[in-house]
Amino acid sequence: MSNNFFEIKNVDFNIGGKTKVKNVSFSVEKEGDIICLLGPSGIGKTTILRTIAGLEKINKGFIELKGKILSSEKINVEPENRNISLAFQENSLFPHYTVNKNICLGAERNKGTKDKQVNFDEILDLLDISEILDKYPHEISAGEAQRASLARSLLTQPDLLLLDEPLSNVDQSFKEEIQEKLKKILKNSKITTIIVTHDSYEAFYLGSKCGIILNQELKQFDDPYNVYHLPNSIEVVNFLNRGTLIPAEVTSPKSLENKDLGTITGNFIRSFPIGSKVKLLVQPEDLHHDDKSNLKFEVIDRKFRGTNFIYTLKTPSNALIPVFVHSHHIHQHEVDEKFGIKRPIHIDHIVCF
């Protein structure tokens, strides 16, 4: 038995006789922690949640909650005996009950074991569903149905809450507000939660840990900061799509050389022998704009993100490099213009493969 609140050890996740994710191990250290699982559609994220809930069996490894084995090769605790709540992405409301009745089913299951109880009115306010309580599921939108299902799950106050893309149908303008309030309620009520999402920003905000699932494997399980800034594989880099990989040669324990950028200094996350040919990860925040620099590249794209611009620059060797610039910067560059890069180039964390 481990000291972790929840643990998965060496589990293959299967559905319909097919293995979706192999040999997964991760843990939730403390009650009330929030874990986010990221990955492309169809990779097996929902299968993981279904298995944790007891809807699918396992044939190797174990799943443990609060020191009790829930699933193993020989043990399979029935879903109703796990005190785990699973909110599916699709509408899971009972069609013959009003929204209010659906939500109250969660409150009725509340065992009163939590130090802090989730407040019904607070949940209604959080999810902005007070005005649809008397309606039936077929009379509300997909986003409203999803929020009602989330309300029911929160009021259940399970030992473990599993959320499958809980905000996928919520309007973008409302999503950040819900994320903020949802995180506060989960933390205050100490509801340990595993969230499946395809939105990396949502995962980085909500999760104390993030797991990246690619090609049937849990590729990285780490703090959100490390997943973003210190990805452990090219697969994770490509999935997050937050930078570009360019060829370089290691020239010292703290520097490397690229044909277009020249000398780059910093601290290597992994050491490489001098002379090694590597692929250097360049993220938008790594390079800095300088109109006076003699190192200039052509702008081939400019994306406005509200608070910032992301310029895509084309180098003489046809590498495409993204650069972040604050939106209040006076000189906005157009496509085909030249864009200066500040020298000397220093990257705090040099990530190479």
C-alpha positions in Angstrom: 0.0 0.0 0.0 1.3 3.5 -0.9 1.0 6.7 1.1 -0.6 8.5 -1.9 -4.3 9.4 -1.9 -4.7 7.8 -5.3 -2.4 5.6 -7.3 -2.3 3.8 -10.7 0.6 1.3 -11.1 1.6 -0.5 -14.3 -2.0 -0.5 -15.7 -3.0 -1.3 -19.3 -6.2 0.5 -20.2 -8.4 -1.6 -22.5 -11.8 -1.3 -24.1 -13.5 -3.7 -26.5 -10.5 -6.1 -26.2 -8.2 -3.4 -27.6 -5.4 -1.8 -25.5 -5.7 2.0 -25.7 -2.9 3.1 -23.2 -0.1 0.8 -22.0 1.7 0.4 -18.7 0.5 3.6 -17.0 1.7 4.7 -13.6 0.9 8.0 -11.8 -0.3 9.1 -8.4 -2.3 11.8 -6.7 -0.3 12.7 -3.6 -2.8 14.6 -1.5 -6.6 14.8 -1.1 -7.9 17.8 -3.0 -5.2 17.8 -5.7 -6.3 18.3 -9.3 -4.7 16.2 -12.1 -5.2 17.0 -15.8 -4.7 14.5 -18.6 -4.0 15.9 -22.1 -3.9 14.1 -25.4 -5.5 14.0 -28.9 -9.0 12.7 -29.5 -9.3 8.9 -29.5 -6.0 8.3 -27.6 -7.7 6.6 -24.6 -8.3 9.4 -22.1 -11.9 8.6 -21.6 -11.1 4.9 -21.3 -8.8 5.8 -18.4 -11.6 7.6 -16.6 -14.1 4.7 -17.3 -11.6 2.2 -15.9 -11.0 4.3 -12.8 -14.7 4.5 -12.3 -15.0 0.7 -12.5 -16.8 0.5 -15.9 -13.9 -1.3 -17.5 -11.7 -4.0 -15.9 -7.9 -4.3 -16.0 -5.7 -7.4 -16.3 -2.4 -6.1 -14.9 -1.2 -3.6 -12.3 -3.6 -2.0 -9.8 -5.7 1.1 -9.1 -5.8 2.2 -5.5 -7.8 4.9 -3.6 -7.3 5.9 0.0 -5.2 2.7 0.6 -7.9 0.4 -0.9 -7.4 -1.6 -4.1 -10.2 -0.8 -6.5 -9.0 -2.7 -9.5 -6.4 -5.3 -10.2 -6.1 -8.6 -12.0 -8.1 -10.3 -9.3 -10.1 -7.5 -7.8 -12.8 -5.3 -9.3 -14.8 -3.2 -6.9 -18.2 -2.4 -8.4 -18.7 1.2 -9.6 -21.4 2.0 -7.0 -19.1 1.0 -4.2 -16.1 3.2 -5.2 -17.5 6.7 -4.2 -16.2 8.0 -7.5 -18.2 10.3 -9.7 -17.7 10.4 -13.4 -19.1 13.3 -15.5 -19.1 12.4 -19.2 -18.5 14.9 -22.0 -21.9 14.1 -23.6 -25.2 14.8 -22.0 -25.7 12.3 -19.2 -28.8 13.8 -17.6 -31.9 11.7 -17.0 -34.4 12.9 -19.7 -37.5 12.4 -17.6 -36.2 14.6 -14.7 -36.0 18.4 -14.6 -32.5 19.9 -14.4 -33.2 20.7 -10.7 -34.1 17.0 -10.1 -31.0 15.8 -12.0 -28.7 18.1 -9.9 -30.4 17.1 -6.6 -29.5 13.5 -7.3 -26.0 14.5 -6.6 -26.9 16.2 -3.3 -28.9 13.1 -2.2 -25.7 10.9 -2.7 -23.7 13.3 -0.6 -22.4 11.2 2.3 -21.5 14.2 4.4 -18.0 13.0 4.9 -16.2 16.2 3.8 -15.0 18.8 6.2 -16.4 21.5 4.0 -19.7 20.9 2.2 -20.4 22.1 -1.3 -23.1 24.7 -1.3 -26.0 24.2 -3.7 -26.6 27.9 -4.4 -22.8 28.4 -4.9 -22.8 25.7 -7.5 -25.8 27.2 -9.3 -24.0 30.6 -9.3 -20.7 29.1 -10.5 -22.3 27.5 -13.5 -25.0 30.1 -14.2 -27.8 27.6 -14.4 -30.4 29.0 -12.0 -32.8 29.9 -14.8 -32.9 26.4 -16.3 -33.7 24.4 -13.2 -37.4 23.8 -14.2 -36.5 22.8 -17.7 -36.0 19.3 -19.0 -32.7 18.1 -20.7 -34.2 18.3 -24.2 -35.1 22.0 -23.6 -31.6 23.2 -22.9 -28.4 23.7 -24.9 -25.5 21.2 -25.0 -23.4 23.7 -22.9 -26.2 24.0 -20.3 -26.6 20.3 -20.1 -22.9 19.9 -19.6 -22.9 22.4 -16.8 -25.9 20.8 -15.1 -24.1 17.4 -15.2 -21.0 19.1 -13.7 -23.2 20.6 -10.9 -24.6 17.1 -10.1 -21.1 15.6 -9.9 -19.8 18.4 -7.6 -22.7 18.0 -5.2 -22.0 14.3 -4.9 -18.8 15.2 -3.2 -17.0 11.9 -4.1 -13.7 10.8 -2.9 -12.6 11.1 -6.5 -14.2 13.2 -9.2 -13.6 12.4 -12.9 -14.4 15.0 -15.5 -14.3 14.3 -19.2 -13.9 17.5 -21.1 -16.1 19.3 -18.6 -16.1 22.7 -20.3 -15.8 21.7 -24.0 -19.3 23.1 -24.8 -19.0 26.2 -22.7 -18.6 29.6 -24.5 -15.1 30.9 -24.5 -16.1 34.2 -22.9 -17.5 32.3 -19.9 -14.9 29.5 -19.7 -12.2 31.3 -17.8 -14.6 32.5 -15.2 -15.9 29.0 -14.6 -12.3 27.6 -14.5 -11.4 30.1 -11.8 -14.5 29.4 -9.7 -14.4 25.6 -10.3 -10.8 25.5 -9.1 -11.7 27.4 -5.9 -14.6 25.1 -5.1 -12.6 21.9 -5.7 -9.7 23.2 -3.5 -11.9 24.5 -0.7 -14.0 21.3 -0.6 -10.9 19.0 -1.0 -12.5 17.1 -3.9 -9.7 15.2 -5.6 -10.2 15.5 -9.3 -8.9 14.0 -12.6 -9.8 16.1 -15.6 -9.5 15.0 -19.2 -9.1 17.9 -21.6 -7.7 18.8 -25.0 -7.1 22.4 -23.9 -3.5 22.8 -22.7 -4.2 26.2 -21.2 -7.1 24.8 -19.2 -4.9 21.9 -18.0 -2.0 24.2 -17.0 -4.3 26.4 -15.0 -6.4 23.8 -13.2 -3.9 21.0 -12.7 -1.3 20.6 -10.0 0.1 17.9 -12.3 -0.4 17.3 -16.0 -0.1 14.0 -17.9 0.5 13.9 -21.7 -0.8 10.8 -23.4 0.5 10.1 -26.9 0.9 6.9 -29.0 -0.6 4.6 -26.3 1.8 5.9 -23.6 1.8 8.4 -20.7 4.7 10.4 -22.1 5.2 12.9 -19.3 3.6 13.4 -15.9 4.8 16.6 -14.3 4.1 20.1 -13.0 2.5 22.3 -15.7 5.5 24.5 -15.8 7.8 21.6 -16.6 5.5 20.2 -19.2 5.5 23.5 -21.0 9.1 24.6 -20.5 10.9 21.3 -20.1 9.1 18.8 -22.4 10.8 15.4 -22.2 10.4 14.3 -25.8 10.0 15.5 -29.3 6.5 14.0 -29.3 5.4 16.2 -26.4 6.9 19.3 -28.1 5.0 18.5 -31.3 1.7 17.9 -29.4 1.9 21.1 -27.5 2.8 23.0 -30.6 4.4 25.8 -28.6 7.7 26.2 -30.5 10.0 24.9 -33.2 13.0 22.5 -33.3 16.1 23.8 -35.1 19.5 22.1 -35.8 22.4 23.2 -33.6 25.8 22.0 -32.4 26.9 22.0 -28.8 30.0 24.2 -28.4 30.5 24.2 -24.6 28.7 23.1 -21.4 26.7 26.3 -21.6 26.5 27.2 -25.3 25.5 25.9 -28.8 25.6 27.3 -32.3 22.9 27.5 -34.9 23.6 28.5 -38.5 21.0 31.3 -38.6 20.9 32.5 -35.0 24.6 32.2 -34.2 25.8 31.5 -30.6 23.1 30.8 -28.0 24.0 30.5 -24.3 22.1 29.1 -21.4 21.7 26.2 -19.1 21.2 22.7 -20.7 18.4 20.6 -19.2 20.4 17.6 -20.3 24.1 17.6 -20.9 25.5 16.7 -24.3 29.2 16.1 -25.3 30.8 19.0 -27.1 30.3 18.6 -30.8 27.0 16.9 -30.5 24.5 17.6 -33.3 21.1 18.3 -31.6 17.7 19.7 -32.2 17.1 22.9 -30.1 13.6 23.8 -28.9 12.9 27.5 -29.5 9.7 28.7 -27.9 8.1 32.1 -28.6 9.3 33.6 -25.3 13.0 32.6 -25.9 13.9 35.3 -28.4 13.5 39.0 -28.0 12.7 41.7 -30.5 15.2 44.5 -31.2 14.7 46.9 -34.1 18.3 48.0 -33.9 19.7 44.4 -34.2 21.7 43.4 -37.3 20.2 39.9 -37.0 17.0 40.2 -39.0 14.6 37.7 -40.5 11.6 38.0 -42.8 8.1 38.0 -41.2 5.9 35.5 -42.9 3.0 35.5 -40.4 1.6 37.6 -37.5 -1.0 36.3 -35.1 -2.7 38.8 -32.8 -3.6 37.2 -29.4 -5.0 40.3 -27.6 -2.2 40.8 -25.1 0.5 39.9 -27.6 1.5 39.1 -31.1 3.2 35.9 -32.2 5.4 36.6 -35.2 6.6 33.7 -37.4 10.0 34.4 -38.9 11.7 32.7 -41.8 15.5 32.2 -41.6 17.9 31.9 -44.6 17.9 28.1 -44.1 14.0 28.1 -44.2 13.5 27.5 -40.5 10.2 29.0 -39.1 10.7 30.5 -35.7 8.0 32.0 -33.5 8.7 35.2 -31.5 6.5 36.7 -28.8 6.0 40.5 -28.7 3.8 42.4 -26.3 0.8 44.0 -28.1 1.7 47.5 -26.9 5.0 47.4 -28.7 4.9 50.6 -30.9 6.4 49.2 -34.1 4.2 46.4 -35.5 5.8 44.5 -38.3 3.9 43.5 -41.4 4.3 40.3 -43.4 7.4 40.5 -45.7 9.1 43.1 -43.4 12.4 42.4 -41.6 12.3 41.7 -37.9 15.3 42.1 -35.6 16.4 39.6 -33.0 18.2 40.9 -29.9 21.8 39.7 -29.4 23.4 38.1 -27.5 20.9 35.3 -27.4 20.4 33.7 -24.0 17.9 31.0 -23.2 17.5 30.2 -19.5 16.5 26.5 -20.1 18.1 25.0 -23.2 16.0 22.0 -24.2 17.6 19.8 -26.8 17.0 16.3 -28.3 
